[in-house]
Amino acid sequence: MNAGQVHSGLIIVDKPQGWTSHDVVGRLRRLAGTRKVGHAGTLDPMATGVLVVGINRATRLLTFIVGTTKTYTATIRLGQSTLTDDAEGEVTGGSIAAAVTEEEIRAAVAALTGGIQQVPSSVSAIKVKGERSYARVRSGEEVHLPARPVTIHRFDIHAIRRVSNGRLQDIDVTVECSSGTYIRALARDLGAALGVGGHLTALRRTQVGPYTIGQARTLEQLAEELEVLSLDDAGRALFPVRELSDTETADVSHGRKVAPNTDPDEPVAAFAPDGTLVALLENRGGAARTVLVFAPGGKE
């Protein structure tokens, strides 16, 4: 698929280290030959892995993808705190972690699993009075962000290694978490709970909702062949599915209500008899009503 031939769909990118998510969007705008490109959830420049990018009409699905569960592999270093809570920031504190035991680490990890209140990293993209928090911190301002509820579904330890002649400890982990979780803040809080400080030294996102690292392609691969997950396939992966009749397809495509969905609690992807994604529907007022309508026939 060459530039200028791309219709609507998702591109699952394996983001390289050192690139911002905006950098990736800019690159894909050139590869896809369209400016209507967006992403579903920022990855820090230090991080690698799954970045879901929407093209053309599929950008309308990104809001739903942002809120899905994410999975990461990461390395947390105990014994040092940094300004940014990751390896890109200057060391601001910490103490020798040699005496911290595996049992203590596992207990602290367990305490950070489940529903928790997390204070986001001050060097984050959260806006404070209209300005990004990271910009305020880098200009010398001390920023205090309020805690927010997040859920850590899984916080698994794979290895614990002593480094720097035992003064520091590196912990390899997998974290599955709700949207809005900062893995940097999790590393910071683990180090704080153990009394030695902590920060993140490596981060790779391996899954966003139904989209996995196995589906992801590097920018080099995408430059050779731009693999796009069709709007229809994206809808089937993201939502419960409802198959419409011809009459329902006509009604839904014009925004008219139809009989209620059997799944009352979340939007469903409604498909025409030919397999085309027509709309997202949700139950309101005793009927299924459109949340988003996509033009039948898959045309731009």
Buried (B, 14 or more C-beta within 10 A) or exposed (E): BEEEEBBBBBBBBBBBBEBEBEBBBBBBBEBBBBEBBBBBBBBBBBBBBBBBBBBBBBBBBBEBBBEBBBBBBBBBBBBBBBBBBBBBBEEEEBBBBBEBEEEEBBEBBEEBBEEBEBBBBBBBEBEBEEEBBBBBBEEEEEBEBEEBEBBBBEBEBEEBEBBBEEBBBBBBBBBBBBBBBBBBBBBBBBBEBBBBBBBBBBBBBBBBBBBBBEBBBEBEEBEEEBBBBBBBBBBBBBBEBBEBEEEBBBBBBEEEBBEBBEBEEEBBBBBBEEEBBBBBBBBEEEEBBBBBBBBBEBEE
